[in-house]
């Protein structure tokens, strides 16, 4: 699985000794704790965390905090495993404890705290400062590389990830990021090689096999990808792999086989949030197959599960994804009250600033699409301007979403030529925008439509349902694949 460092933690420790590891450690942001027990627990925990094993990592961070209550990084990492008030308390404690420490530690904690609060501008400022004061820390190179990925600068990202490998050749996570960046550029053989190196450095960990499965998927080796995902899924806590198995089957048009993989995993899911996410992906697989009623039923059950488990942020996300389906089905009038309800529901809940921002921005994004779908082009344009103002110069993800909405508004105004020009600036992973470009090219009879359609279908992406609940690649693929049919 690809770990999005901008939403997690940069500190990963390679569990390999020798001169290379010692030299790399000398360049890293220090860990300020005098307790050997706390340091050992912290290193074990962050290694698990960066392998997408947050539930297992939480116990290690709790041990680190218990062994050294003044260990700032341990509090910060524990906060990343928690939610709500508990997460805020731990992150606030980390910020207080980092006060007397060195600048690099202070800024690293400030970066994590800004992310948790949803303050994109502060997070960006902290990252810029980290580049200046910790340029030889391979973990910081990964963060900067992920920023390049977010901004669509793939070649630059590969260079940064390669530098991280040079700074510490034993840094397993650097190979993970390098593999994905190479895959983004279509360099599939090199990506597979990088992931195999990642697996060699973390032999007993499921995540390298999951990551290898993902780049095999992108390379079109669907059967091999499923084998790798299934190997990762042998770890009972690694539920992400089931989404990989399911996607490999969906992309072979084996929808029921994919849903079987999800249902099998749902039965052993470690917590209710996982069951909700798996149910959402199941719902969207029905939509992708053209089975609308069953898809909506699955999403309704997912929302009920989130409500029963008292997961307000996740419940709001399910409400949004239900609205999103209605938008994509051309039912903007049905979607608009659902979008308003989702934003209003979460506004009064005690969740992180990041969760509040994510839901508010997603609701705003889908509102633009819903208004456009109902022919209310003027209102859609006004809603888009509000999103543009909120995004500002520092919100990279928000700006990418805004860019993908401009052609939607132009098309709703009847300006198809303008919309087509705007789709040329689609973010690489804005599947909906790229799908719109294919359709506009085809309407024009433009010969470039064939290549644009083929390129999009050949992306073969697994949607990141662990960060949001919108399987937009699966949906876009289903609308463009030659065998697409609708049953009800």
Secondary structure, 3 states (H helix, E strand, C coil): CCCCHHHCCCCCCCCCCCHHHHHHHHHCCCCCCCCHHHHHHHHHHHHHHCCCCHHHHHHHHHHHHHHCCCCHHHHHHHHHHCCHHHHHHHHHHHHHHHCCCCHHHHHHHHHHHHHHHCCHHHHHHHHHHHHHHCCCCHHHHHHHHHHHHHCCCHHHHHHHHHHHHHHCCCCHHHHHHHHHHHHHCCCHHHHHHHHHHHHHHCCCCHHHHHHHHHHHHHCCCHHHHHHHHHHHCCCCCCCHHHHHHHHHHHCCCCHHHHHHHHHHHHCCCCCHHHHHHHHHHHHHHHHHHCCHHHHHHHHHHHHHHHHHCCCHHHHHHHHHHHHHHHHHCCCHHHHHHHHHHHHHHHHCCCCCHHHHHHHHHHHHHHHHHHHHHCCCHHHHHHHHHHHHHHHCCCCHHHHHHHHHHHHHHHHHCCCHHHHHHHHCCCCCCCHHHHHHHHHHHHHHCCCHHHHHHHHHHCCCCCCCCCCCCCCHHHHHHHHHCCCCCCCC
